[in-house]
């Protein structure tokens, strides 16, 4: 049996720091972020189904969220202002991400590659699922901004404004429901939410 380094690579997600250009009160790695994105994507799917006549699979969306940044164990986390500085950089970085996703997939034993491919390779989900994961990703970044700002770190003020614009562009009833119901708590202290 051939040895696989797939899970050893995924274990390195905890070593990849997010927000590398920002001074942070609390650091965040892509492992923590991916778990939160999985939680939020799952919740968005449930909200969509129960409140807005949706028909999506919450468990699948949780898995898509969980794996959405795995390629960063090979590429690192390129800061958003760099990644989207211009269309040429964004296009080339997408190619780098795609190559990293394929490399990760190839690390798995061949008999399991088809099982992991829908979660590891971007574009293997439908447009609705892709939108929900993007919404969850943006919501989690926004929640990080709320946490940092509530801790007195004004370094995140501009990022919060940028994310508010992104969220307004991706607006759906389920996202509005989530933000109205759950986001305000992120600005409160432990005593206030207890």
N, C-alpha and C positions, 0 to 999 in steps of 0.2 A: 504494500500500500504506500503510495506516494505521500510525503509530508506536505501539508498546506500551511502557508503563512497568513491566510486570510484573517483569522481571528486575532492573530498577533498584531496585524495592522490595525484592525478595528479597535483594539485595546489602546492604541496610540491616540485615539480621538481625544482622550483626556489631556493630552499634551499640547494640543493645538488651541491656542488662546484666540478668542474672538475679540473684536474691538482693539486691534493691536496699536492703532494710532491714538487711542483715547486713554486719558488718565481715568482709572476706574476705582470706585470705592470697593467694589467686589468684582474680582475677576470672573470670567465665564469661559469655559472651554466648549469645544463643539460637541462633546459627549453630553454635557449638561443641556446645551441648547437643543440638541436633537431629541432628547427625551421630552423636553418641554414642547417642542414642535409636534411630537407624536401625541402628547396629551391634548393640545389645542386642536390639532387636525381631527382627532377622534371626537372631541366635543363639538366642533363645527359640523361634522357629519351628523351627529345625533340631533343637534339643534335643527339642522336643515330638514332631516327626516320627520321629526316630531312636531315642529312648529310651522314649517313652510313646504309641506308636501313633497319633500325630496325623496330620492331613492338611491342613496349611495351606501357603500359598505364602510361603516365606521372602523372596523378592525383593519381592513385593507389600508384605509387612510392613516391609521396609527402607524402601520408598518412603513408606508411611504414616507411619513414624517421622520420616523426613526432612522431611516437610511438616507435621507435626502442630502446630507453633507459628507457622506463617507469618502468621497473622492478626495476630500481635503487632507486625508492622512497621507496622500501622495503629493498634493499640490500646496498644502498650507492654506491658510485663510487669507485670501487677498482682500484688503480693505475695499469696501464698496466704492469710495471715490476714485480709487485706482482702477478697479475692475470695469467701471462704467465711465471712465474719463472721456473716451470717444468710442465710436462704433467699431473701429478697427481693433482696439484693445479688447472690447467686449466679445467680438467675433472670435478672435484668436484664443481668448481665455476659455470660451465655450469648447473649442477644439481640444484644449489641454484637459479640461474637465472630462470630456468624452473619452479621451485616451486613458485617463486615470481610472474612470469607471470600468472600461474594458479590461484594464490591467488587473484591477481588483477582482472582477468576475473570473478572469483566467486563473486566479490563485486557488479557486475552489476546485475540489474534485469534479471531474467532468459530469458525473452522474447527478450533481446538485446544482450545476450552473443554470439550468432552465428554471429551477425553483427560485433562485435568487435574482435572476435577471430582471423580473418585473419591478424589483425594488432598488436595484443598484444602477440600472441604466436609465438615464433621463429619457423622457419621451415614450416610455413603455406604459404610460397611464393615459386615460382619456383626458380631454380638455377640462372637464368638470373636476376631476380628481387633482389635476395639476394646479388648477386655480385654488382649490381648498388648501393644498400644501403651501402654495405661495402666500395665501392669506395667513395661514398659521405661522409661517416663517416671519412675515412682516409684523404680525401681532406680537410675537415673542420679542422681536427687536424693540418694538414700541414699549412693551412691558419692562424691558431692561432699562430703557430711557426713563420711564416713570420711577423705577426703583432708584436709579442713580440721582435723579433730580430731587426725589424726596429725601435722599441722604445729604443733600446740599451740594451735589456735584453739578455745577452749571455747564460743565464740559459737554453734556448731553443735550443741551437746549436746542441746538441747531439740528442734531440728528432726530430729535423728537418732532420738530417741525417738518423735516423731510419725510419722516415716516407717516405723519398725519396726512401728507399729500399722497403718499403711496397708498395708504389705507383708503382714502377717499376715491382713488382711481379703481380700487379693487372691491368697492363697496357691494355688499350683498345683505339681505335681511339677517341671515345667520351670523354674519360678522358683526353687524350692528348690535344684535342681541348679545353676543359674547362680550363686546366692548362695554356695553351699557351695564350688563349684569356682573361681570367679573373684573374688568380693568380698574375701576376706582379703588379697589382694595389694595392695589399695588402701591398706592401713594400713602398708605396708612402704616402706622407702627404695629409691632406685634401685640402690644396692649390693646390697640384699637380694633384689631381683628379677632382678638380672643374673647 
